[in-house]
Amino acid sequence: MLLLVLQALLPCFCTLLPGVEPAVSLEDFYPFGPDQGDTQTTAQDDGGSGLREISVAFPFFGDRHSGLYVNNNGLVSFLREVSQFTPVAFPIAGDRRVVAPFWADVDNRLAGSVLYRQSQDASILRRASGDVRTYFAEFPDFNATWVLISTWHQVTFFGGNSQTPVNTFQVVLITDGELSFTIFQYNNITWTTGRHASSGGNLLGLGGIAAQAGFNAGDGRRYFNIPGSRTADVVGLEETTNVGYPGRWVFRIDDANVEVGGCNSASVCPHLRPCLNGGQCIDDCITGNPSFTCSCLAGFTGRRCQINVNECASNPCQNGGSCKDQINGFICECPPGYMGVHCQTDIDECEDRPCLNNASCVQGNGNFTCVCEPGFIGVRCETDINECESQPCLNGGECVDWVTGFTCACPTAFTGTFCETVERIMNSERISAAVWPETLHTEKPSMIFSNIHLLVCVCVCVSAVECLCQNGGVCVGINGTCECPPGYTGAYCQLGITQTLCSNSRTCPDGSPCLEYGGAYLCTCHTGVEPDHMDFYPVQPQSVCDSSPCLNGGYCYERDGGYTCECRYGYSGKHCEKVRLNTCASSPCRNGGSCKEEGGSYRCVCPYRFTGKHCEVGKPDPCSSTPCQNGGTCFHYLGKYKCECTDEYSGKDCQISRSSLHPSLGCGPPPHVKHAEVQFSSTTPGSVAAYVCHSGFTSVPRATQSICGTQGEWTQPPVCKEINECLSQPCLNGGSCQNKIGSYKCVCKDGFGGKRCQIGKAFYANECLSEPCMNKGTCEDQPGSYLCHCPQGFKGQNCEIGAVATDIAHLANEQDGCESSPCLNGGVCRGYRQYYVCTCKDGFFGERCQMCK
């Protein structure tokens, strides 16, 4: 008998000798097809057969199953249908009790078929019996009584089509009612992975998270991974074996241990025992080729499982996190701004909206940046900018600050945004007689610019022919100024004078300039168009980037008299003319790892439970060291383990005997709960106290038990909270409700009576018509009232008191609360009469362990 607890993915398979044909031919498959009576599953992505009852209870690792599911995605399951298309590495705890010849994303809508049948045909039973006797010599008298044959014939993958590669394989389940076995047979394996984003397969169905092959008992301990599962090597399944027949694997799957079919001839494993650190040796017993393969325990790798895996060697911590190696795992200490198992999550510093005054927040690495609205500055845009602080107004103008800008109040003779324009055209530089004739010979009148306090004074014209004066203005003088007619002013006579008075405190209604004219300040209005001074600016010099020297979408920057190209991702070179090699193009990372380019090479960021340069090495299983003592069951969750102990033991590793606990560690009487009765039979650890709230009260939370713990303390009991009977609005015909303990009272409007104001005035005289007496009490009508005669065991105005005693007496006749198996997801039930409490496995919570963390 061989004890296996396997997980590590192995890089090598047995090598076939020349002349040995790989794969099981279809002629050597168990007969299949519609003509054999097979049923075909519906052509449906991730579907299957649904629950199929079977004629013989099938033993599978300690349980007997009367039904099963044939799933399109390459596996047979017992407890529920498996529609998950991206395979998970075994072991898996919970309800995943499966036999998986090739768990992958099969899509039989596109190509191929999934066929199955139960058989008790004599010829099939003889063949199955012979196979078991051949591969398990210790059972020479085995006689099969039932067989399931499931065949996946020429099926392709999700995302493929009728032309993409196809696979053909078969699984056979065999039993005599006590022992059970399975045979995997592979005819042709050409693809491994579907093309869904979570699987990551390519156009040929390769790469990404490849198929899983093996079986899983569902307890987190007993399972088998065929070497190469979930790696690219699984495409060669038809060339591997554990029984000397390439493409065939045989296992026993009923016992407490896992047994692998073996060779009947001399083999390496039992004599040399070459696999170290608990690795399982698998003989390659092809005639003339005595060799072996080691299937390593999690945490070890190498040809002989001799290499101990350092979980930090693959640098799993991202974004500068530091890795601390742990037993069967690691811990990432993240830098500020990051969190997560691998420090992979950038904390969103913008989530709390730190930026003020409508600023937008830009997320950074461990920080944030506020992009302020105009008029605000500061780290959080908390400061209103004083635009007048830089004294932008010229020529004595007064600056008025606004939230997002400023306004200049200009003195007389100046105008413009900054008071930069002089109303009377001045020129700080006269044109000499020697220069003037040359100017006249140009094709266009020359414009002369000079600066006065950063303002530009433009000589309006240089000849009467080219005069720009408007509204009848005349161009005069060597400087070419405009002499305006009455009623107009401005550099070009473009401003008309109105009769509206204005001042510094009394601005013009349309925002037009306020100017001195004829001894008074009057508002003006524009009558013409300002000449476009851009016509007079010199032509911009030609840029070295005008010729677009940067290729492939690169961006050109002028620099030091030349230029520099900023290239797009994937290109390099002075002109972005070189295509940069993508080191991740070959998809080197396995088992769902993501590839990141770094310094001309690449780095694989591996998912949980995988490590190595290419994520090819499985991480240790915390249950592999069997930490649970005295028959406890180990469950693993996120790199840790939890022991579920038998009733006789407790403690983290089930190392404490309950019988050895000192009697003084009893809990004593359970705590008193107001408005409740309590029933208990013992005060030793594990005892249950059941609480029943009085009539008119309900328990909060809804659990009604308290458990005596191993430390001598009862768990928190419930609280009995009064029920507000008025919430159901029992009073009719406009009556108002008054809540009472265990009851209510309706105050009726005139003309109505009865307990619920349901009786009209004609019947109001008889208070017993409302049937106020409870629990079979009899009502006696009295003037303006009534009297209830209560049966034995009840009392109160309406015979409402006494139900508690009845409920408690009823407890003695109730069945055990655990008989209905109320605890879900592997939770352990502990009950007292009709009450129970569920002790949940790690990762689940809730009254019935129905909630997943």
C-alpha positions in Angstrom: 0.0 0.0 0.0 1.4 3.4 -1.0 0.5 6.5 1.0 0.4 9.5 -1.2 -0.1 13.2 -0.4 1.0 14.8 -3.6 1.0 18.3 -5.0 4.3 19.5 -6.6 4.3 19.9 -10.4 7.1 17.9 -11.9 9.2 19.0 -15.0 9.8 15.5 -16.4 8.0 12.4 -17.5 9.2 8.9 -18.2 11.0 8.6 -21.6 9.8 6.0 -24.0 12.1 3.6 -25.7 12.4 3.5 -29.5 9.7 1.3 -30.9 7.2 1.9 -28.0 4.1 3.5 -29.4 2.6 6.3 -27.2 -1.1 6.6 -26.5 -3.9 4.1 -26.1 -5.6 3.3 -29.4 -9.3 3.7 -29.7 -9.5 -0.1 -30.2 -8.1 -0.5 -26.7 -10.6 2.0 -25.1 -13.5 0.4 -23.4 -16.3 0.3 -26.1 -18.1 3.6 -26.4 -20.5 5.4 -28.7 -24.3 5.6 -29.3 -24.3 2.1 -30.8 -23.0 0.9 -27.4 -25.9 2.5 -25.6 -24.0 5.7 -24.5 -25.8 8.8 -23.5 -24.4 12.1 -24.8 -24.4 15.2 -22.7 -26.0 18.4 -24.0 -23.7 20.5 -26.2 -23.3 23.2 -23.6 -20.3 25.2 -22.4 -19.4 24.1 -18.8 -22.5 21.9 -18.7 -22.8 18.1 -18.1 -25.1 15.2 -17.5 -26.8 16.6 -14.3 -27.2 14.2 -11.4 -27.4 10.6 -12.5 -28.5 7.9 -10.0 -26.3 4.7 -10.1 -27.5 1.2 -9.5 -24.6 0.3 -7.1 -23.3 2.6 -4.3 -19.8 3.6 -5.4 -17.2 3.6 -2.6 -15.0 6.7 -2.8 -12.5 7.3 0.1 -14.7 6.2 3.0 -18.1 7.3 1.6 -20.6 5.5 -0.7 -22.2 7.6 -3.4 -25.6 6.7 -5.0 -25.3 9.4 -7.7 -22.7 11.2 -9.8 -22.2 13.9 -12.4 -20.3 13.6 -15.8 -19.1 17.1 -16.4 -18.2 18.4 -19.9 -15.0 20.0 -18.5 -13.3 16.6 -18.2 -14.1 15.2 -14.8 -16.6 13.0 -12.9 -17.9 14.5 -9.6 -20.0 13.0 -6.7 -21.4 15.8 -4.5 -22.3 18.4 -7.1 -21.8 19.5 -10.7 -18.5 21.2 -11.5 -18.9 24.0 -14.0 -15.6 25.6 -13.1 -13.5 25.7 -16.2 -10.1 26.9 -14.9 -8.7 23.9 -12.9 -7.5 24.2 -9.4 -4.5 22.3 -8.0 -5.3 19.4 -5.8 -5.9 19.0 -2.9 -9.2 20.9 -2.5 -11.2 20.6 0.7 -15.0 20.8 0.9 -17.4 19.2 -1.6 -14.9 18.7 -4.5 -14.9 14.9 -4.5 -13.9 14.3 -8.1 -12.1 12.0 -10.5 -10.5 14.1 -13.2 -8.8 12.5 -16.2 -8.5 16.0 -17.9 -10.0 18.9 -16.1 -9.9 21.8 -18.6 -12.2 24.2 -20.4 -13.9 21.8 -22.8 -16.5 23.3 -25.2 -18.5 20.5 -26.9 -20.6 23.0 -28.8 -17.8 23.5 -31.3 -16.5 20.0 -31.8 -16.7 16.5 -30.4 -19.0 14.8 -27.9 -19.1 13.7 -24.2 -20.5 10.2 -23.8 -21.2 8.0 -20.8 -23.1 4.9 -19.6 -23.4 2.6 -16.6 -22.7 -1.1 -17.5 -23.3 -4.4 -15.9 -22.8 -6.2 -19.2 -21.0 -9.5 -18.6 -18.2 -8.9 -21.2 -17.5 -5.4 -19.8 -17.4 -6.7 -16.2 -15.0 -9.5 -17.2 -12.7 -7.0 -18.8 -12.8 -4.7 -15.8 -12.1 -7.5 -13.4 -9.2 -8.7 -15.5 -7.7 -5.2 -15.5 -7.9 -4.8 -11.7 -6.3 -8.3 -11.2 -3.5 -7.4 -13.6 -2.6 -4.1 -12.0 -3.3 -5.0 -8.4 -1.9 -8.5 -7.8 -3.1 -8.5 -4.2 -6.7 -8.9 -5.4 -6.6 -12.1 -7.5 -10.3 -12.9 -6.9 -11.7 -9.4 -7.6 -15.0 -9.5 -9.6 -16.5 -6.2 -10.8 -20.3 -5.8 -10.4 -20.7 -2.2 -11.9 -18.7 -0.1 -14.4 -19.1 3.6 -15.6 -17.5 4.4 -18.9 -17.1 8.1 -19.7 -15.5 9.2 -23.0 -14.5 12.7 -24.3 -14.2 12.1 -28.1 -12.5 14.7 -30.2 -13.5 17.7 -28.0 -12.0 21.1 -28.4 -11.5 24.1 -26.1 -13.5 27.2 -25.3 -12.6 29.9 -27.8 -11.7 27.3 -30.4 -13.7 26.3 -33.5 -14.3 23.3 -35.7 -10.7 23.5 -37.1 -8.8 23.8 -33.8 -7.0 20.9 -32.1 -9.1 18.2 -30.4 -8.5 15.7 -27.5 -9.8 12.2 -26.9 -9.6 10.5 -23.5 -11.6 8.2 -21.3 -12.2 7.4 -17.6 -13.6 4.1 -16.3 -14.9 3.6 -12.7 -15.0 0.0 -11.5 -16.4 -1.5 -8.2 -17.6 -4.7 -6.7 -19.5 -2.8 -4.0 -16.5 -2.8 -1.5 -13.4 -2.0 -3.5 -13.3 0.7 -6.3 -10.8 1.6 -9.0 -10.4 4.0 -11.9 -8.6 3.8 -15.2 -7.5 6.9 -17.2 -6.9 6.3 -20.9 -5.4 9.0 -23.3 -5.6 8.6 -27.1 -4.7 12.0 -28.3 -3.9 15.2 -26.2 -3.1 18.2 -28.4 -4.5 21.2 -26.3 -4.3 22.0 -22.6 -6.1 25.3 -22.0 -9.2 27.3 -22.9 -9.0 30.9 -24.1 -11.0 32.5 -21.3 -9.1 35.4 -19.7 -8.8 33.6 -16.4 -7.2 30.5 -18.1 -4.9 32.4 -20.5 -4.7 29.9 -23.4 -3.6 30.9 -26.9 -5.1 30.3 -30.3 -3.8 26.7 -30.3 -5.2 26.0 -26.8 -1.8 26.0 -25.1 -0.1 28.1 -22.4 -1.8 29.7 -19.4 -3.2 27.5 -16.6 -3.1 24.0 -18.2 -5.3 21.0 -17.4 -5.4 19.1 -14.1 -5.3 15.3 -14.1 -5.8 13.1 -11.1 -8.4 12.8 -8.3 -9.4 14.5 -5.1 -11.0 13.0 -2.0 -12.4 16.4 -0.8 -10.7 16.3 2.6 -7.6 18.3 1.8 -5.4 15.3 2.5 -6.0 12.5 0.0 -5.4 13.3 -3.7 -3.2 12.5 -6.6 -1.8 14.9 -9.3 -0.5 13.1 -12.4 3.0 14.7 -12.9 2.8 17.6 -15.3 -0.7 18.7 -14.3 -1.3 22.5 -14.7 1.9 22.9 -16.7 2.7 22.8 -20.4 3.9 19.2 -19.9 0.4 17.9 -19.5 0.1 17.9 -23.3 2.2 14.8 -23.3 -0.2 12.7 -21.1 -0.6 10.0 -23.7 3.1 9.3 -23.4 3.1 8.7 -19.6 1.9 5.8 -17.4 2.1 4.2 -14.0 1.4 0.7 -15.3 3.7 0.2 -18.2 1.2 1.1 -20.9 1.8 4.6 -22.3 -1.4 6.7 -22.0 -2.9 4.6 -19.2 -3.0 5.4 -15.5 -4.7 3.1 -12.9 -5.6 3.9 -9.2 -7.5 2.4 -6.3 -9.8 5.0 -4.8 -12.0 3.4 -2.1 -9.5 3.0 0.8 -8.2 5.4 3.5 -5.0 5.5 1.6 -4.3 6.2 -2.1 -3.0 3.3 -4.1 -1.4 3.5 -7.5 -1.3 0.5 -9.9 2.1 -1.1 -10.2 4.3 -3.3 -12.2 4.2 -7.1 -12.0 7.9 -7.3 -13.0 11.0 -6.0 -11.2 10.9 -2.2 -10.6 13.1 0.5 -9.2 10.9 2.1 -6.5 10.5 -0.7 -3.9 14.2 -1.6 -4.0 16.1 1.7 -4.4 13.6 4.1 -2.9 15.2 7.1 -4.7 12.7 9.8 -3.8 13.6 11.9 -0.8 11.6 14.1 1.6 8.5 12.1 1.4 8.3 12.1 -2.5 6.3 9.4 -4.1 8.2 7.1 -6.5 6.3 6.1 -9.7 7.8 3.2 -11.7 8.1 3.4 -15.4 7.9 -0.3 -16.0 7.9 -0.4 -19.8 9.7 -3.5 -20.7 13.5 -3.0 -20.9 13.3 0.5 -19.5 13.5 0.4 -15.6 13.3 4.0 -14.6 11.2 6.2 -12.3 9.6 9.6 -11.7 9.4 11.3 -8.3 6.2 13.1 -7.5 7.3 15.5 -4.7 5.5 16.8 -1.7 4.7 20.5 -1.7 7.8 22.4 -0.7 10.3 20.2 -2.5 11.4 19.8 -6.0 14.2 18.3 -8.1 14.7 14.9 -9.8 14.7 13.2 -6.5 12.7 15.8 -4.5 16.0 16.8 -2.9 15.7 20.6 -3.2 13.8 22.4 -0.4 11.9 25.4 -1.9 12.6 28.8 -0.5 9.3 30.6 -1.0 11.0 34.0 -1.2 13.4 32.9 -4.0 10.9 33.8 -6.7 10.6 37.4 -5.3 6.8 37.2 -4.8 6.5 40.6 -3.1 5.8 43.3 -5.6 6.3 47.1 -5.5 9.3 47.0 -3.2 7.8 44.8 -0.6 10.3 42.7 1.5 9.7 38.9 1.7 9.9 37.0 5.0 10.2 33.2 4.5 7.8 31.1 6.6 7.1 27.5 7.0 5.1 26.5 3.9 4.7 30.1 2.9 5.9 33.6 3.1 4.9 37.1 4.3 5.3 40.3 2.4 6.0 43.4 4.4 4.7 46.2 2.1 6.1 49.7 1.7 3.8 52.7 2.4 0.9 52.9 -0.1 0.6 49.2 -0.9 -1.2 46.2 0.6 -2.2 42.6 -0.3 -0.6 39.2 0.0 2.0 40.2 -2.6 1.8 44.0 -2.0 0.1 44.0 -5.3 -2.7 46.5 -4.4 -1.9 50.2 -4.7 -3.8 51.9 -1.9 -6.1 54.5 -3.3 -5.1 57.7 -1.5 -7.8 59.6 -3.5 -10.6 57.5 -2.0 -11.1 60.0 0.9 -11.2 63.0 -1.5 -8.3 64.9 0.1 -8.3 67.7 -2.5 -10.3 70.8 -1.7 -12.0 73.5 -3.8 -13.2 71.1 -6.6 -9.6 70.0 -7.3 -9.1 66.7 -9.1 -7.0 64.0 -7.3 -4.3 62.0 -9.2 -3.3 58.7 -7.6 0.4 58.0 -7.3 2.7 55.3 -5.8 2.1 55.7 -2.1 0.9 59.3 -2.5 -1.5 61.6 -4.4 -1.3 64.9 -6.3 -4.0 67.5 -6.4 -4.6 69.3 -9.7 -6.0 72.6 -8.6 -8.7 74.7 -10.2 -7.6 78.1 -11.5 -7.1 80.5 -8.5 -6.0 77.9 -5.9 -2.6 76.5 -4.8 -1.3 74.2 -2.0 -0.8 70.5 -1.5 -4.5 70.1 -1.2 -5.5 73.2 -3.2 -6.5 74.8 0.1 -5.0 78.3 -0.6 -6.8 81.0 -2.7 -4.2 82.7 -4.9 -3.9 86.5 -4.5 -3.5 87.4 -8.2 -2.7 91.0 -7.2 0.3 90.0 -5.2 2.5 90.2 -8.3 1.3 93.7 -9.0 0.2 93.0 -12.6 -1.4 96.4 -13.2 0.9 98.9 -15.0 1.0 102.7 -15.2 -0.6 103.2 -11.8 -3.5 100.9 -12.3 -5.3 99.6 -9.2 -5.6 95.7 -8.9 -8.9 94.1 -7.7 -8.4 90.4 -6.7 -11.1 87.8 -7.7 -11.3 84.0 -7.0 -9.9 83.0 -10.3 -8.3 86.2 -11.6 -8.1 90.0 -11.2 -9.2 93.3 -12.7 -7.1 96.4 -13.3 -8.9 99.8 -12.7 -6.8 102.0 -15.0 -6.1 105.8 -14.6 -6.9 108.3 -17.3 -5.1 107.9 -20.6 -4.5 104.1 -20.1 -6.6 101.1 -20.9 -6.2 97.3 -21.5 -6.2 94.2 -19.2 -3.0 95.4 -17.5 -3.5 99.2 -18.2 -0.8 98.7 -20.8 -2.3 100.7 -23.7 -1.7 104.5 -23.9 -4.8 106.4 -25.3 -2.6 109.1 -26.9 -0.1 107.3 -29.2 3.4 107.9 -28.0 6.7 106.8 -29.5 9.9 106.6 -27.6 12.0 106.6 -30.8 11.6 109.0 -33.6 12.4 108.0 -37.2 15.3 110.0 -38.6 15.2 111.6 -42.1 17.9 109.2 -43.3 15.8 106.2 -42.4 12.4 107.5 -43.5 12.9 107.4 -47.4 14.1 103.7 -47.2 11.0 102.9 -45.3 8.8 104.3 -48.0 10.3 102.1 -50.6 9.1 98.9 -48.9 6.1 97.1 -50.4 4.2 97.4 -47.2 4.3 100.2 -44.6 6.9 99.3 -42.0 5.8 99.0 -38.4 8.0 100.2 -35.6 7.7 98.6 -32.1 9.0 100.0 -28.9 8.4 99.1 -25.2 7.1 101.4 -22.5 6.7 99.4 -19.2 6.2 96.2 -21.2 3.5 97.8 -23.4 3.7 97.9 -27.2 3.2 101.3 -28.9 2.3 100.9 -32.6 2.9 103.7 -35.0 -0.5 103.6 -36.7 0.5 104.6 -40.2 3.4 105.9 -42.3 1.5 107.5 -45.2 -1.9 109.1 -45.9 -2.6 106.4 -48.4 -2.2 103.6 -45.7 -3.8 105.6 -42.9 -5.7 103.3 -40.4 -7.6 106.1 -38.6 -11.4 105.4 -38.4 -14.5 107.6 -38.2 -13.0 110.4 -40.3 -9.8 110.7 -38.4 -6.8 112.2 -40.2 -3.2 110.7 -40.1 -0.8 113.6 -39.3 2.8 114.1 -38.3 5.9 112.1 -39.0 4.9 109.6 -36.4 1.5 109.1 -38.2 -0.9 109.8 -35.3 -4.6 110.1 -35.8 -6.3 113.4 -35.4 -9.9 112.7 -34.5 -13.0 114.7 -35.4 -15.3 116.0 -32.6 -17.1 113.2 -30.6 -14.4 110.6 -31.2 -11.1 109.6 -29.5 -8.7 106.7 -29.2 -5.5 105.7 -30.9 -7.5 105.1 -34.2 -10.5 107.4 -33.4 -12.3 104.1 -32.8 -14.0 105.2 -29.6 -17.2 107.3 -29.7 -17.9 109.7 -26.8 -21.2 109.2 -25.0 -23.0 111.6 -22.6 -22.8 109.1 -19.7 -20.7 110.4 -16.8 -18.3 108.0 -15.0 -15.5 107.8 -12.4 -13.4 105.3 -10.5 -16.3 104.3 -8.4 -18.9 104.6 -11.1 -17.9 102.3 -14.0 -19.5 102.3 -17.4 -22.5 100.0 -17.6 -21.2 97.9 -20.5 -17.6 97.8 -19.2 -16.4 100.3 -21.9 -13.5 102.6 -21.1 -14.1 105.7 -19.0 -12.0 108.6 -20.5 -11.5 112.3 -19.8 -13.0 114.4 -22.7 -13.8 118.1 -22.8 -13.0 118.5 -19.0 -15.2 115.6 -17.9 -15.0 111.8 -17.5 -17.4 110.2 -20.0 -18.1 106.6 -21.1 -17.0 105.7 -24.6 -18.1 103.0 -27.0 -16.3 101.1 -29.7 -17.3 102.0 -33.2 -14.7 100.1 -35.2 -12.4 97.0 -35.1 -8.9 97.1 -33.5 -6.2 96.4 -36.1 -4.8 92.9 -35.7 -1.3 93.5 -34.4 -0.4 89.8 -35.1 -0.1 90.9 -38.8 2.9 92.9 -37.8 4.8 90.2 -35.9 7.9 88.6 -37.5 7.5 85.1 -39.1 8.4 82.3 -36.8 11.7 80.5 -37.6 11.5 77.0 -39.0 11.7 74.1 -36.5 14.0 71.1 -36.8 11.0 68.9 -35.9 9.0 70.2 -38.9 10.4 67.3 -41.0 8.9 64.7 -38.6 12.1 62.8 -38.1 10.7 60.5 -35.4 9.1 57.2 -36.8 6.5 54.8 -35.5 4.5 57.5 -33.6 7.5 58.9 -31.7 7.3 62.5 -30.5 10.0 65.1 -31.4 11.5 67.6 -28.9 13.9 70.4 -29.9 17.0 70.3 -27.7 20.4 72.1 -27.8 20.0 73.2 -31.4 18.9 69.7 -32.5 16.2 67.3 -31.5 15.4 64.1 -29.5 12.8 61.5 -30.2 10.6 60.1 -27.4 9.6 56.6 -28.6 6.3 54.8 -28.0 6.3 51.5 -26.1 7.9 48.7 -28.1 10.3 51.0 -30.2 13.8 52.4 -29.7 16.6 54.0 -31.6 17.5 57.7 -32.4 14.4 57.9 -34.8 12.4 55.1 -33.0 13.2 52.9 -36.0 14.0 49.7 -34.0 11.4 47.3 -32.8 12.2 46.3 -29.2 11.9 42.6 -28.4 9.1 41.7 -26.0 10.6 39.2 -23.6 7.2 38.1 -22.4 6.0 37.2 -25.9 6.7 33.5 -25.4 4.5 33.3 -22.3 7.2 31.8 -20.0 5.1 32.0 -16.8 3.1 28.9 -15.9 0.2 28.2 -13.6 -1.5 31.6 -14.2 1.6 33.6 -13.4 1.8 37.1 -15.0 4.9 38.1 -16.9 6.6 41.5 -16.3 9.5 42.9 -18.4 12.5 44.1 -16.3 15.9 45.3 -17.5 15.9 43.5 -20.9 14.6 40.3 -19.3 11.4 39.2 -17.5 10.0 38.3 -14.1 7.1 36.0 -13.3 4.6 37.2 -10.7 3.2 33.9 -9.4 -0.3 33.2 -8.0 -0.8 31.8 -4.5 0.7 28.4 -3.9 3.2 28.5 -6.7 6.8 29.7 -6.9 9.9 29.4 -9.0 11.3 31.4 -11.9 8.4 30.3 -14.1 5.8 29.6 -11.3 6.5 25.9 -12.0 7.0 24.8 -8.3 4.0 24.1 -6.0 4.3 25.5 -2.5 4.1 23.3 0.6 0.8 22.0 1.9 0.5 22.8 5.6 -1.3 19.5 6.2 1.5 17.4 4.6 3.3 17.1 8.0 0.0 15.6 9.5 0.0 18.0 12.5 -3.4 16.9 13.8 -3.0 14.2 16.5 -5.3 11.6 18.0 -7.4 11.1 14.9 -8.0 14.8 14.2 -8.7 15.9 10.6 -6.5 18.6 9.0 -7.9 21.3 6.8 -5.8 23.9 5.0 -6.7 27.5 4.2 -4.4 30.2 2.8 -1.2 28.6 3.9 -2.4 27.7 7.4 -4.1 24.6 8.8 -6.9 23.9 11.3 -7.5 20.6 13.1 -11.0 19.2 13.6 -10.8 17.0 16.7 -12.8 14.1 17.8 -15.1 14.5 20.8 -12.4 13.1 23.1 -9.7 15.6 22.3 -9.2 19.4 21.9 -6.4 21.9 21.4 -4.8 23.4 18.2 -3.4 20.0 17.3 -6.0 17.8 19.1 -3.2 17.1 21.7 -5.4 17.7 24.8 -7.5 14.8 26.2 -10.9 16.0 27.4 -11.0 13.2 30.0 -7.8 14.6 31.6 -9.3 18.0 32.1 -9.7 18.7 35.9 -13.3 18.7 37.1 -12.8 22.2 38.4 -12.6 23.4 34.8 -16.4 22.9 34.6 -18.3 26.0 33.7 -20.8 26.0 36.6 -24.4 27.0 36.0 -25.0 28.8 32.7 -25.6 32.6 32.9 -29.0 33.9 33.6 -30.9 35.6 30.8 -33.7 38.0 31.7 -37.1 36.9 30.3 -35.9 33.4 29.5 -35.8 29.9 30.9 -32.7 27.7 30.6 -32.3 23.9 30.3 -29.0 22.1 30.7 -27.9 18.6 31.8 -24.2 19.1 32.5 -21.6 21.9 33.1 -18.6 20.0 31.7 -16.8 21.3 28.6 -18.8 20.7 25.5 -22.2 20.9 27.3 -25.0 22.9 25.8 -27.4 25.2 27.6 -30.7 25.8 25.7 -32.6 29.1 26.3 -36.3 29.6 25.6 -37.5 33.2 25.7 -40.8 34.0 27.5 -43.9 34.6 25.4 -43.7 38.1 23.9 -39.9 38.0 23.6 -37.5 36.7 20.9 -33.8 35.8 21.1 -31.1 38.2 19.7 -29.1 36.8 18.0 -31.4 34.0 16.8 -29.0 31.3 18.2 -30.6 30.0 21.4 -27.7 28.1 22.9 -24.6 28.7 25.1 -21.7 26.2 25.0 -19.4 25.3 27.9 -15.8 25.9 26.6 -12.6 24.0 27.5 -11.4 27.0 29.5 -14.4 26.8 31.9 -16.5 29.6 30.5 -19.9 29.6 28.8 -20.2 31.3 25.4 -22.2 34.5 25.1 -25.9 33.6 25.7 -28.7 35.2 23.7 -30.7 38.3 24.8 -34.5 38.0 24.9 -35.8 41.2 23.4 -39.5 42.2 23.7 -41.5 41.7 20.6 -43.5 44.8 19.4 -46.8 43.2 18.5 -48.0 46.5 17.1 -45.5 46.3 14.2 -48.0 44.0 12.4 -50.7 46.7 12.6 -53.3 44.4 14.1 -55.9 47.2 14.9 -58.6 47.7 12.3 -61.0 50.5 11.5 -58.6 53.2 12.5 -57.9 51.9 16.0 -54.6 52.8 17.6 -52.3 50.0 19.0 -50.6 50.0 22.4 -47.8 47.4 22.8 -47.8 45.1 25.8 -45.6 42.3 27.0 -46.6 39.3 24.9 -49.7 41.0 23.7 -51.2 44.4 22.5 -54.2 46.5 23.1 -56.3 48.3 20.5 -57.9 51.6 21.4 -60.9 51.7 19.1 -62.7 54.6 17.5 -66.3 55.3 18.4 -68.7 52.8 17.0 -66.1 49.9 17.0 -65.0 47.3 19.5 -63.3 43.9 19.9 -59.7 43.0 20.4 -58.8 44.3 17.0 -61.6 46.9 16.6 -63.1 44.5 14.1 -66.6 44.5 15.6 -69.2 47.2 14.6 -71.4 49.1 17.0 -74.3 46.5 16.7 -72.1 43.8 18.4 -70.1 46.1 20.7 -72.0 45.0 23.8 -70.5 41.4 23.9 -66.7 41.6 24.5 -66.3 37.9 24.0 -67.2 38.1 20.3 -63.5 39.1 19.7 -62.3 35.8 21.2 -59.7 37.3 23.5 -58.9 34.2 25.5 -55.9 32.2 24.3 -54.7 28.6 24.7 -58.3 27.2 24.6 -59.5 29.5 27.5 -63.3 30.2 27.7 -64.6 33.7 27.7 -67.3 35.1 30.1 -68.8 38.4 29.1 -69.1 41.0 31.8 -70.4 44.6 31.8 -67.9 46.6 29.9 -65.3 43.8 30.1 -64.8 40.0 30.0 -63.2 37.2 32.1 -61.1 34.4 30.7 -61.3 30.9 32.4 -57.9 29.4 31.6 -57.1 25.7 31.3 -54.6 24.0 33.6 -51.1 25.3 33.1 -52.0 28.7 31.8 -52.8 32.0 33.5 -53.0 35.7 32.7 -55.8 38.1 31.5 -56.0 36.2 28.2 -54.5 32.9 29.4 -51.3 33.9 27.6 -48.8 32.9 30.4 -47.8 29.2 30.6 -46.5 28.5 27.1 -42.9 28.6 28.4 -43.5 25.7 30.6 -45.1 23.8 27.8 -42.2 24.5 25.5 -39.7 23.4 28.1 -41.6 20.2 28.8 -41.7 19.6 25.1 -37.9 19.7 24.9 -37.6 16.4 26.5 -39.4 14.7 23.6 -37.6 16.5 20.9 -35.2 14.7 18.6 -31.4 15.5 18.6 -30.9 18.8 16.8 -28.0 17.3 14.9 -30.0 14.5 13.3 -30.9 16.6 10.3 -27.2 17.5 9.7 -27.8 21.2 9.7 -24.1 22.3 9.5 -22.8 23.1 6.0 -19.4 23.2 4.4 -17.9 20.5 6.7 -19.0 22.2 9.9 -19.2 19.9 13.1 -22.6 19.8 14.8 -22.9 19.6 18.6 -26.4 19.3 19.9 -28.6 19.1 23.0 -32.1 17.7 22.4 -33.6 19.8 19.6 -30.9 22.5 19.8 -27.5 22.5 18.1 -24.4 24.6 17.5 -22.1 24.4 14.5 -18.3 24.5 14.8 -17.2 25.9 11.4 -14.1 25.1 9.5 -11.6 27.8 8.9 -12.9 30.1 6.1 -16.7 29.8 7.0 -19.0 31.3 9.5 -22.7 31.7 10.3 -25.2 29.8 12.4 -25.0 26.9 9.9 -21.5 27.6 8.5 -23.3 28.8 5.4 -21.2 32.0 4.9 -17.8 32.1 3.3 -15.2 34.6 4.5 
